[in-house]
Amino acid sequence: MSEIFVTGHRNPDTDSIVAAISYAALRNALGDREYRAARIGSINDESARMLEKFGFEPPQLIKNMRTQVSDLDYDRPPALTSNVTMDLAWRTMRDVEASTLPIVDEEGRLFGLLSAGDIATHDMQTIADSRIDELPVFNLLSVLQAQLVNESSFVIETVSGEVRIAVPQAIDDPLAEGKDTILICGEQPEIIEQALEREVNCLVICQSEIRSEWVHSTANTCIVSTPLDARTAARLIYQAVPVERACHTENIVMFHLGDYLDDVREVLLKSRYRCYPVLDENERVVGTLSRFHLLRPRRKRVVLVDHNESAQSVPGLDQVEIMEIIDHHRLADIQTGQPISVRNEPVGSTVTIITSMYQEYGVMPSPKMAGLMAAAILSDTVMFKSPTCTKKDIAMAERLARIAHISLQEIGRELFAVEGAEEKPIEELFRTDYKVFHIAEHNIGVSQITCADASPLLNRRDEFMAYMQKLQREKEFNFVILMITDVLQEGSHLLYVGSDDDMQQAFGVKPRDKAMFLPGVMSRKKQIIPMLTALWG
């Protein structure tokens, strides 16, 4: 089975990142080793500081969850090198029941494609043209199960000529071509002596005792002895040709493991080949893909934490198999094809729920993991001052702090220190914790920056407003709102782009120059979005 990604929402905050890390660690501790923490956005400064403090790497970044070639159960037939014999290629096709084989160079990169039709075409062409040029002696010995007879044969690398059979009743002289001949004969000493006198290019002796004078012959003839009869040898000798001479090498349609299934389908609609090579990131062949592989693709599997809304989730969510949802937000619009486990609790942090699950399963987090989880709860509950905070959040955070031997007050001060508030690009600050919401045909973008001192951020008001106006135009938002939540003031400064009347109706405060202060408002989820929903709903 493929790995299961555990991921939070876009523009992830600390709760989202830590929820993915801690839940993947819990499931892996229980023996489900395929769980992997992931993220679908950049790590903000707060999260980065906490990860570094407790010794964790950021989760794997995933840009989308669209089904790729790597998710398909494509075929993995042997990939033969271009110098193997046609005989070996045919036997390989028969053994693995494949009609097409990828042909590769010495480094495993695609050289061409060989089909059963290519082999049949090559075989039919030998009826009209019996000549073989530069046939490797090594291949000849392999196909005919033969041995070299004379010493001079050991220095001959290739043989060429018209393939002739020395049959007694034959009308044509088998030595008519002279030296430029590959002669096949049986127990025919006289023919063999004549062939050596004329120094034919190659002499294939079938099912015959080898005389000493042939062994010591100084003729420039490659003499080989085979246990096969002349008829079989005559048919097989053409199968000693390297596959590079028969395989298809031009205009090959191929795919890479990272290619998306939607794009692959478009290409297949325009081509008629039976199968297509699959290459890895190093251009090495890893398999072949046929149309039927696209009928039932193996979807990526994902656990969603700290969200259950498609607009906040990973792109391509409609192509994945959602295994589970763990969240503390309102139920939104995500749909699944089958029943799944959903754990949704009215608490201030997703990590609070996951901490409960650690307890239920009897797994104690390591001190480092406990410290990181406590920091996530403090972050999402704004040091327990958010209206979303519950007694359960406080109890779980205190329990984790005891395991980690840390002070919640010290961690809180580190969490809400906004570094670089005066120097960082406005876009980077704005997108620290940014989400998009769709409410009653209204599209709004809401960013929240939580800090212990709002002054440095408010001093850059004009820059924020200019960026928000640009964002509104580009995304066609009805509203763009920035919450600057001051932990010490226990309230939020709101800067916004949109209707003054709507803002006044929603929050009961008269705005002044596209700004207002809302005392006691600490939560976007519980105090901002519900008020807008009530207004427009």
C-alpha positions in Angstrom: 0.0 0.0 0.0 1.1 3.6 -0.7 1.9 6.0 2.1 -0.9 8.0 3.8 -0.3 11.8 4.0 -1.4 13.7 7.1 -1.9 17.3 6.1 -3.3 20.5 7.5 -4.7 23.5 5.6 -3.2 26.0 3.2 -1.1 28.7 4.7 -0.7 26.5 7.8 -0.4 27.8 11.3 1.4 26.1 14.1 -1.6 24.1 15.2 -2.0 22.8 11.6 1.7 21.8 11.2 2.0 20.2 14.7 -1.3 18.3 14.2 0.1 16.7 11.1 3.4 15.8 12.8 1.9 14.5 16.0 -0.9 12.5 14.4 1.5 10.8 11.9 3.8 10.0 14.8 0.9 8.5 16.8 -0.2 6.2 14.0 3.3 5.1 13.3 3.8 4.3 17.0 0.8 2.1 16.8 2.4 0.1 14.0 0.9 1.9 11.0 4.2 2.7 9.5 3.0 4.3 6.3 1.8 7.6 7.8 3.7 10.7 6.8 3.3 14.3 7.9 2.9 16.8 5.1 2.1 20.4 4.5 0.6 22.3 1.6 2.0 25.8 2.3 5.0 27.6 3.7 6.1 27.4 7.3 5.5 30.7 9.1 8.1 32.2 11.5 6.2 31.1 14.6 6.0 27.5 13.5 9.7 27.5 12.3 10.8 28.7 15.7 8.9 26.1 17.5 10.1 23.3 15.2 13.7 24.4 15.7 13.3 24.7 19.4 12.0 21.2 19.9 14.2 19.6 17.2 11.8 18.7 14.4 12.1 19.1 10.6 9.2 20.7 8.7 6.8 18.2 7.1 7.2 17.4 3.5 5.8 20.1 1.2 3.1 18.8 -1.3 1.9 21.2 -4.0 -1.1 19.1 -5.0 -2.7 15.7 -4.6 -3.6 15.1 -8.3 -3.2 11.5 -9.4 0.1 10.8 -11.0 1.6 8.0 -13.1 3.5 6.9 -9.9 0.1 6.2 -8.4 -0.9 3.7 -11.1 -0.3 0.0 -11.1 1.7 0.1 -14.3 3.5 -2.9 -15.7 7.1 -3.6 -14.7 8.4 -5.9 -17.5 12.2 -6.5 -17.8 14.0 -3.7 -19.7 16.5 -5.3 -22.1 19.7 -3.6 -23.3 20.0 -2.8 -27.0 22.6 -5.4 -27.7 20.7 -8.5 -26.5 19.5 -11.0 -29.1 16.1 -11.1 -30.8 15.9 -14.7 -29.5 16.3 -13.5 -25.9 13.8 -10.7 -26.3 11.2 -13.2 -27.7 11.7 -15.7 -25.0 11.4 -12.9 -22.4 8.1 -11.7 -23.9 6.8 -15.2 -23.8 7.8 -15.8 -20.2 6.4 -12.5 -18.8 3.4 -12.5 -21.2 4.3 -9.1 -22.5 3.7 -7.9 -26.1 6.1 -5.0 -25.9 9.4 -4.5 -24.1 11.4 -1.3 -23.4 14.9 -1.4 -24.7 17.5 0.6 -22.8 21.1 1.7 -23.1 23.8 0.7 -20.6 22.7 3.4 -18.1 19.1 2.2 -18.1 17.8 5.1 -20.2 15.3 4.5 -22.9 16.7 3.4 -26.3 13.6 2.2 -28.0 10.5 -0.1 -27.9 10.4 -3.7 -29.2 7.1 -5.3 -29.9 6.1 -8.8 -30.9 5.1 -7.2 -34.2 8.7 -5.9 -34.7 10.1 -9.4 -34.2 7.6 -10.9 -36.6 8.4 -8.2 -39.2 12.1 -8.9 -38.9 11.5 -12.6 -39.3 9.4 -12.1 -42.4 12.0 -9.8 -44.0 14.6 -12.6 -43.8 12.6 -14.5 -46.4 13.2 -11.9 -49.0 16.7 -10.9 -47.8 18.8 -13.7 -46.3 21.8 -11.6 -45.7 23.1 -10.7 -42.2 25.7 -8.0 -41.7 28.1 -7.7 -38.7 26.4 -10.3 -36.6 28.3 -10.5 -33.2 29.9 -13.9 -32.8 29.0 -13.7 -29.1 25.3 -13.5 -30.0 25.6 -16.3 -32.6 27.1 -18.7 -30.0 24.4 -17.9 -27.5 21.4 -18.4 -29.9 22.8 -21.6 -31.5 24.2 -23.0 -28.2 27.4 -23.3 -30.1 31.1 -23.5 -29.4 34.1 -22.0 -31.3 36.1 -24.7 -33.2 39.3 -23.2 -34.5 41.8 -20.8 -33.0 41.3 -18.1 -35.5 37.7 -17.8 -34.5 38.6 -16.4 -31.2 39.8 -13.1 -32.7 36.7 -12.6 -35.0 34.1 -10.3 -33.4 31.5 -10.2 -36.1 30.5 -12.2 -39.2 28.6 -11.2 -42.3 27.2 -12.8 -45.5 24.4 -14.6 -47.2 23.0 -17.4 -45.1 23.2 -20.6 -47.0 22.3 -24.2 -46.2 24.5 -27.0 -47.7 21.7 -29.4 -48.7 22.7 -32.3 -51.0 19.7 -31.9 -53.3 19.9 -28.1 -53.5 20.0 -26.7 -57.1 22.0 -23.7 -56.2 25.6 -23.9 -55.2 25.8 -23.1 -51.4 29.3 -21.6 -52.0 28.3 -19.5 -54.9 28.8 -16.3 -52.8 32.4 -17.4 -51.9 33.8 -15.7 -48.9 30.7 -13.6 -48.3 28.8 -16.5 -46.9 27.5 -17.9 -43.6 27.3 -21.6 -44.4 25.2 -24.0 -42.4 26.0 -27.7 -43.0 25.8 -31.1 -41.3 27.9 -34.3 -41.5 29.4 -33.1 -44.9 33.2 -33.2 -44.8 33.6 -32.4 -48.4 31.5 -29.3 -48.3 33.3 -28.3 -45.1 36.7 -28.7 -46.8 35.6 -26.6 -49.8 34.2 -23.9 -47.5 37.5 -23.7 -45.6 39.4 -23.5 -48.9 37.3 -20.6 -50.0 37.5 -19.1 -46.5 33.8 -18.4 -46.1 33.0 -15.8 -43.5 31.4 -18.3 -41.1 30.9 -22.0 -41.0 28.1 -23.5 -38.8 28.6 -27.2 -38.4 25.4 -29.0 -37.1 25.3 -32.2 -35.2 28.7 -33.5 -36.5 31.9 -34.7 -35.0 34.7 -32.2 -35.3 37.8 -33.3 -37.0 41.2 -32.2 -35.8 42.2 -30.6 -39.1 39.2 -28.3 -38.7 40.3 -27.4 -35.2 43.8 -26.5 -36.4 42.6 -24.8 -39.6 44.4 -21.5 -40.4 41.6 -20.3 -42.6 40.1 -16.9 -41.8 36.8 -18.6 -41.2 34.8 -18.5 -38.0 33.9 -22.1 -37.4 31.2 -23.0 -34.8 29.7 -26.3 -33.8 26.1 -26.6 -32.6 24.0 -29.5 -31.3 21.0 -28.1 -33.2 20.0 -29.5 -36.6 20.5 -27.4 -39.7 16.8 -26.5 -40.1 16.6 -25.1 -36.6 20.0 -23.3 -36.9 18.9 -21.7 -40.1 15.8 -20.3 -38.5 17.5 -19.2 -35.2 20.5 -17.6 -36.8 18.4 -14.5 -37.7 17.3 -14.3 -34.1 21.0 -13.7 -33.1 20.7 -10.1 -34.4 20.8 -7.4 -31.7 17.4 -6.0 -30.9 18.6 -2.5 -31.6 18.3 -3.3 -35.3 14.6 -4.1 -35.1 13.2 -1.9 -32.3 11.3 1.3 -32.7 13.4 4.3 -31.7 11.8 7.4 -33.2 8.8 9.5 -32.0 8.3 7.4 -28.9 5.5 8.6 -26.6 6.6 8.3 -23.0 5.6 9.4 -19.6 7.3 10.2 -16.3 6.4 9.1 -12.8 5.5 12.7 -11.9 3.1 13.2 -14.9 -0.5 13.9 -13.9 -3.2 11.4 -15.0 -5.3 14.2 -16.6 -2.4 15.1 -18.8 -1.7 11.5 -19.7 -5.3 10.9 -20.8 -5.0 13.9 -23.2 -1.9 12.4 -24.8 -3.4 8.9 -25.1 -6.4 10.3 -26.9 -4.0 11.5 -29.7 -2.0 8.3 -30.0 -2.7 4.6 -30.8 0.2 2.7 -29.3 -0.4 -0.3 -27.2 1.9 0.7 -24.3 4.1 3.5 -23.3 7.5 3.6 -21.4 7.5 5.1 -17.9 10.6 6.9 -16.8 11.8 8.1 -13.4 13.3 11.5 -12.6 16.7 10.3 -13.9 15.2 9.3 -17.3 15.6 5.6 -16.4 12.9 3.2 -17.5 10.8 1.8 -14.6 7.9 0.2 -16.5 5.3 0.5 -19.2 1.8 2.0 -19.2 -1.2 0.8 -21.1 -4.7 2.3 -21.4 -6.3 -0.2 -19.1 -4.0 1.1 -16.2 -6.0 4.3 -16.3 -9.3 2.7 -15.7 -8.9 2.2 -11.9 -6.1 4.4 -10.7 -4.7 4.0 -7.2 -5.6 7.3 -5.5 -3.4 9.0 -3.0 -4.5 8.5 0.6 -4.8 11.5 3.0 -5.8 12.4 6.5 -7.1 16.0 6.9 -6.3 17.7 10.2 -7.3 21.2 11.3 -9.7 21.7 8.4 -12.5 20.2 6.5 -13.2 22.7 3.8 -12.1 22.1 0.2 -11.0 25.7 -0.4 -8.5 25.4 2.4 -7.3 21.9 1.4 -4.8 20.6 -1.0 -5.3 21.1 -4.7 -6.6 17.9 -6.4 -8.5 16.9 -3.3 -11.3 15.5 -5.6 -8.7 12.9 -6.8 -7.6 11.5 -3.4 -9.1 9.0 -1.0 -9.8 10.8 2.3 -9.1 8.3 5.1 -10.0 10.5 8.1 -10.7 14.0 9.3 -9.6 15.5 12.7 -10.7 19.1 13.2 -12.1 21.7 15.6 -13.8 23.9 13.0 -17.3 24.0 11.7 -18.3 21.2 9.2 -17.9 22.5 5.7 -18.2 21.1 2.2 -15.8 18.1 1.9 -17.4 15.0 0.5 -16.2 11.4 0.5 -17.0 8.4 -1.6 -17.3 6.1 1.4 -17.8 6.4 5.2 -14.8 7.6 7.1 -13.8 8.4 10.7 -14.4 12.1 11.5 -13.4 13.5 14.9 -14.7 17.0 15.3 -14.7 18.6 18.8 -15.5 22.2 20.0 -12.1 22.9 21.4 -9.5 25.6 20.8 -6.9 23.5 19.0 -6.7 20.4 16.9 -3.7 19.3 18.8 -5.9 19.1 21.9 -7.9 16.4 20.2 -4.8 14.6 19.1 -3.5 14.7 22.7 -6.7 13.0 23.8 -6.1 10.3 21.2 -2.6 9.7 22.6 -4.2 9.2 26.0 -6.9 6.9 24.6 -4.3 4.7 22.8 -2.0 4.6 25.8 0.9 6.3 23.9 3.0 8.9 25.7 4.6 11.5 23.5 8.3 12.0 23.9 9.3 15.2 25.8 10.2 16.9 22.6 6.9 16.0 20.9 5.0 17.0 24.1 6.7 20.4 24.1 5.8 21.0 20.5 2.2 20.0 21.0 1.9 22.3 24.0 3.2 25.2 21.9 0.6 24.4 19.3 -2.3 24.6 21.8 -0.9 27.8 23.2 -0.7 29.3 19.7 -4.2 28.4 18.6 -5.8 29.4 21.9 -3.7 32.7 22.1 -2.3 31.7 25.5 -5.8 30.5 26.6 -7.3 34.0 25.9 -9.2 33.0 22.8 -13.0 32.5 23.2 -12.5 29.1 21.5 -10.3 28.0 24.4 -11.9 25.3 26.7 -10.9 23.7 30.0 -9.8 20.7 28.0 -7.3 22.8 26.0 -5.8 24.1 29.3 -5.7 20.7 30.9 -4.0 19.1 27.9 -1.5 21.8 27.5 -0.5 21.7 31.2 -0.2 17.9 31.0 2.1 18.2 27.9 4.2 20.8 29.6 4.8 18.5 32.5 5.9 15.7 30.2 8.2 18.2 28.3 9.4 20.0 31.5 8.7 23.4 30.1 7.0 26.6 31.2 3.9 27.6 29.3 4.4 31.2 30.0 7.9 31.2 28.5 6.7 29.3 25.4 3.9 31.8 25.1 6.3 34.8 25.0 8.4 33.1 22.4 5.3 32.2 20.3 3.9 35.7 19.9 7.1 37.6 19.4 6.6 38.9 15.8 10.2 39.0 14.4 10.9 41.3 11.5 7.6 43.2 11.8 9.3 46.4 10.6 11.5 44.8 7.8 9.7 41.8 6.4 7.8 42.1 3.1 4.1 42.9 3.6 3.0 39.9 1.6 5.0 37.5 3.8 3.5 39.1 7.0 0.0 39.1 5.6 0.1 35.4 4.6 1.5 34.2 7.9 -2.0 32.9 8.8 -4.3 33.6 5.8 -7.5 31.8 4.9 -10.1 32.1 2.2 -13.8 31.7 3.1 -17.0 31.5 0.9 -20.1 32.7 2.7 -23.4 33.1 1.0 -21.9 34.0 -2.4 -19.4 36.3 -0.7 -15.7 35.5 -1.2 -13.4 36.9 1.5 -9.8 36.6 2.5 -8.9 36.9 6.2 -5.4 37.1 7.6 -4.6 37.0 11.3 -1.3 38.1 12.9 -1.1 37.4 16.6 1.4 39.4 18.6 2.3 40.9 22.0 2.7 44.4 20.6 0.6 45.6 17.6 2.4 48.9 17.1 5.1 47.9 14.6 2.5 46.3 12.4 0.0 49.2 12.6 2.9 51.5 11.6 2.8 49.7 8.2 -0.9 50.3 7.7 -0.6 51.9 4.3 1.5 49.1 3.0 -1.0 46.5 4.2 -3.9 48.4 2.7 -2.2 48.7 -0.7 -1.5 44.9 -0.7 -5.0 44.1 0.4 -6.5 46.3 -2.4 -4.3 44.5 -4.9 -5.4 41.1 -3.6 -9.1 42.1 -3.8 -8.7 43.1 -7.5 -6.7 40.0 -8.5 -9.0 37.4 -6.6 -12.2 39.4 -7.1 -12.9 39.2 -3.3 -15.9 41.0 -1.7 -13.8 41.6 1.4 -10.1 41.3 2.4 -9.6 41.6 6.2 -6.4 41.7 8.3 -6.8 40.9 12.0 -3.8 42.1 14.1 -4.6 40.4 17.4 -2.8 41.9 20.4 -2.4 39.4 23.2 -1.7 42.0 25.9 -4.6 44.2 24.8 -6.8 41.2 24.5 -8.4 42.5 21.3 -7.9 42.8 17.6 -7.2 45.7 15.2 -9.1 45.2 11.9 -7.9 46.6 8.7 -10.2 45.8 5.7 -11.0 46.4 2.1 -14.8 46.3 1.4 -18.1 47.9 2.5 -18.0 50.1 5.6 -21.8 49.5 6.1 -21.3 45.7 6.2 -18.5 45.9 8.7 -20.4 48.2 11.0 -23.5 46.0 10.8 -21.5 42.9 11.4 -19.4 44.1 14.4 -21.4 47.0 15.8 -18.4 49.4 15.7 -18.3 52.4 13.5 -15.2 52.1 11.3 -12.7 54.9 10.8 -10.7 55.0 7.6 -11.2 51.3 6.9 -10.1 50.3 10.4 -11.6 49.4 13.8 -10.6 47.9 17.1 -12.6 45.1 18.6 -11.9 44.5 22.3 -12.1 40.9 23.4 -12.0 39.6 19.8 -9.2 37.0 19.6 -10.6 34.4 17.2 -11.2 34.5 13.5 -13.1 31.2 13.6 -15.4 32.0 16.4 -15.8 35.8 16.4 -15.1 37.1 12.9 -16.5 34.5 10.5 -19.7 33.8 12.5 -20.5 37.6 12.5 -20.1 37.8 8.8 -22.1 34.6 8.3 -24.9 36.0 10.3 -24.8 39.2 8.3 -24.9 37.6 4.8 -26.7 34.4 5.7 
